[in-house]
Amino acid sequence: METNKVVSFLSLFTSVGTLLCCALPALLVSLGLGAVMAGLASNVPGLVWVSEHKIGVFLSAGILLFLNGIFLWASRNAPCPIDPKLRDACLSGRRFSRNIYIFSLAVFATGFTFAYIIR
């Protein structure tokens, strides 16, 4: 269960990394905010590193999202406690995890679109 939590958090953060590397610069430049992008690149040096290593970022994000999907699928019918409060917490946590996973997939797809499809 602890591995599932770690993979969930890492998949969310790596998918956000794909947005930062590819979608954010494309959005800012397309809106005519190139100076803002230049300012971000000079003040946040990690942004340039992520953009330079986008293949690794996308591979790690994709692998983590795949593993997270497997963990969510495997635990979809896992039993929850009988106590009503604990059961409700279990079910709401399961829904929250699924929603975060779907959000992570959407972020990953957006970053992938800007990085490899729309150039």
Buried (B, 14 or more C-beta within 10 A) or exposed (E): EEEBEEBBEBBBEBBBBBBBBBBBBBBBEEEEBEEEBEEBEEEEEEBEEBBEBBEEBBEBBBBBBEBBBEBBEEEEEEEEEEEEEEEEEBEEEBEEBEEBBEEBBEBBEBBBBBBEEEE
